[in-house]
Amino acid sequence: MDWNDAYANAPYIKDAGNYRLHWAEQAAAFRLAQGSHYHFMSYGDHQREVLDLFMPIHEPKGLAVFVHGGYWLDFNSSSWSHLAAGALMQGWAVAMPTYTLAPEAHIKDITQQIGRAINFAASKVIGPLCLAGHSAGGHLVTRMMCEDSPLSREMQTRLRKVTSISGLHDLRPLLNTSMNAQWQMDKAEAWQESPVLKAPLDDVQLTCWVGADERPEFIRQNDLLANMWTSFDLPLQNYHAPNHHHFSVINDLTDPQSALVEAFIGKVI
């Protein structure tokens, strides 16, 4: 099997090269429109330990966190600001952390970093905590609901929902890709950082969400976590979004009435 091809998205998406520019433009316009409701904050000492926090006009219902993807190798939160729109318009505060990328950081270190970012952001906003992440971000948010979560005990008790969008839940196949030259991941770390090989926290709702038109390996990764965690007593849904590929599957986060936003922050008890 050609593992590099299995995890390649851009060659199979029309006009893939335009997405990065469009995301950045939409994100910049969204931040500008938020004015004083947008806050750029540091959660640590590293230059990439920063997050964007968007506050609703009224008292927030809770904190929603979106963690970006990019194979732990690319992007920062400034490319994704517009994806806060749906949850924000539903009355939630939305945090979007940036994190240190490989090869400067190992994936296991990024997991801990995201835990610190969420602990920090949640200390600024009271109420329930809901997480969503895309691709590598899907991995990172599902790691937050594993039994060895880096979240503080307080934040674990506040955690209500996790939505993994096209998430990577079993890192062992990624050892076979050329990207591992940058991740520098060994078998022990791949096992340690694979949510499918762990048990989840109690009382957290999981949604595994993937585009129906995505690469087969991303669909398999999505369905694998749903299958492996079915045996645990937690609310779980698995959804294949029609007519969406890996780059378009996050678009509905901008729509407060979308099913994806409902999965993210809807009906929180």
N, C-alpha and C positions, 0 to 999 in steps of 0.2 A: 504493500500500500504506500502511495506517495503522501506522507503525512504533511509535507509542506503545502501541497495542493489542497488537502482536506481542510486545512485551516486558513486557506486564502479566500478572502471575500471579494476584494476589489475586482479581480479579473472576471467575476461572474455577475457584476452589477453594472448596468448601463450608466454611462456618465459618472462613474464612481469618483473621478478626480474632482468633480465640482462640489461634492458634498462638504468637504472640509471648509471651503470658502463660504458656502451658504450658512453652515453652522456658525462660523465666526461672526458673520455679518448679523445674523438674527440674534445671537447672544449679545453683541455689543449694543444693538438697538434696544434690546430688552433691559439691559442694565441702565442705559440712559433714561429710559422711560420710568424706571423705579425711583429715581432721585434719592431722597433721604431715606427711603425704605430699603435701600441696598447698603450692605455693610461688608467691607473687606477686612478680615480678621486673621490674626496669627494664632495658631493653636500649638506652636512649638518653635524651636530655635532654627530649624533648617529653613532655607529660603522658600522651599516648596511646601512647608507646613503652614499653609494658609487655606482659608475657606471663604466662600461667598455666602452671606446670610441675607435672605430676602424676607421681610416682615410684612404681613398683611396690614391693612388699615386698622382693623380692630384687633382685640385680644386674640392671639392665635389659638386654634383648636388643639394644637400640638406641634411637634416638629417632624417634618418629612425631610429625608436625606437622600440625595441622588449621588451615586458614585460612578464616575465616568469609566469608560473602557479604553482600549488602545493597546491591548496585550501587555499591560504593565510597562510599556515602552514609550508611550506617546500621549500627547494632549495634557491639558490642565483644565481646571474648572471653567475658565473663561470662554471655552468653546461651546458650553452647554447651558448657559444661563437661561435661555428661552424655554428650556424644558421644565423650569420651575413654574411656568405659567398656570398649568392646570391645577396643581395642588394649592398654589398661592391664591388663585381665584376662589378656591373652595374654603379659604380661611385658615390655611396652614402656613406656618413659617417653614421656609425651605432652605436647607444648607447644602452646599456643594463643595466638598473638599478637593483640594489638589494634594498630591502625594509625590514622594520621591520615586523616580523611575529607575528601572533596571538599565544598565548594570550597576548603577550606584547603590541600589538597594536590592536585596533579595525579595522574592515574593513573600516569604514569611515575615520579613521586616515591614513590608507594605501593609500586610494584614494588621500588624500591631499599630502601625501609624493611623490607619483608618479607625481603629478602635479609639485611639486618643482623640482623633478629630471629632468623632461622634460624641464621646464623653464631654468634650469641650462645648460643642454646639448645644447639646442637650442641657448643659448647665445654664444656658442663657434663655431657654424656653421651657416653660412648664408643660405638663400634659403628656399624652401618649407619644410614642416614637414609632415611626414607620420608615422603612428603608427600601430603596430601589437602586438597582445598578444594572449597567449594560455591559455585556461581554465579560471582560476581565472585572468590571465593576460588579457584575452579577456574582462572580466568584467571591468578591470581597464582602458583599452584603450577606451572602449565605454563610460565610465564615463567622459573621457576627452572631448568628443564631445557633452556632454549634455549641456543644457542651463545654468546649474549651474557649469560649468567646473571650476576646480581649476587652469587651465592654465591662464597665464596673458593675457590681451587683445591683446598684440602684438603677442603672440604665437597662440592665437585663429585665428587671421587673417592669419597666416602662415600655419595653419593646412589644409591639402588638402585631405588626405585619412586615413581611419581607417579600419583595417582588424581584425575582431574578429574571432579567430580560436577556435572552440569548446567552445565558450564563455558562461559564466553564466550571464544571463541578468535579471533574476527574482530571487531575493534572498529569497523570502518568503517560497518556499518549503524547503530550506535548514535549516529553523528553526526546522524542524522535524527530522533532522539527529543528530547522536551522536556527530558529529564534532562541533556542536554549543556549547558544553561544553567548547571548546577552543576559539571559536570566541566570545562567550558571547554576541551574537547579539539578540536584542529584536525586536519586531514588527516594532517599529518606525524606527530603523536603517535599517531593511530589506526594508521597503518602501523607505526610503531616498536614499538607495544605489542601487536601481533596475533601470537600464536604461529604461526598458520597460514602466516604470511609469513616464517617463520624456519626454520632447521634445528635439530634437537635435539642434545643431547649424546649421546655414544656410551654404550652399556652401561647405559642407564636404561630400566626397563620402564614403559610408559605404559598406563593404563586410562582409557578414556573411558566414563563411566557416566551414564546419564540415565534418568529415569522414563518409562516407556512412555506414560503419560497426561499428559505435559507439553505445553506449548504447542509448536506446530510449529517455531517459530524456535529454541527451546532444543534440540530434537531435531536440527535442521539444524546448529546450532553444534557439538553433540557429534560428529555424524557427520563433519563437515567436517574436524576435526583428525585424526580417525582416518584419513580418506581421504588427506589431504595428507601425513601422515607415514608412510603405508604404504610409500612408496618408499625410506625410510631403513631401515638394518639395525638395528632395535631390536625387542624383544618388545612387542607391542601387542595389546590386546583392546578390543573395543567392545561394550558391553552395554546393552540397554534393559530396565530393571527392571519387571516386570509389576505392574500395579495401584498404581503410585506416580506422584504428581504432584510439582511442584517443592518443595513444603513437606515432603512425607512421605518423599522419596527418601533423606534422610539418616538416617532413623530406625534403620536396621540397623547404624549405627556403634556403637550401644550393645550389640550382641549379639556376643560374642566368637566365636561359631560361624557367623556370617553370611557369605555370599559377599562382601559389601561389605568386611567386615573382612579377609577373606582377600585380596581385591584390594589392600587398603591395606598390610598388613604381612605377609601370608603368604608362605611359601616364598622368603625372602630369601636369596640366595647371598652 
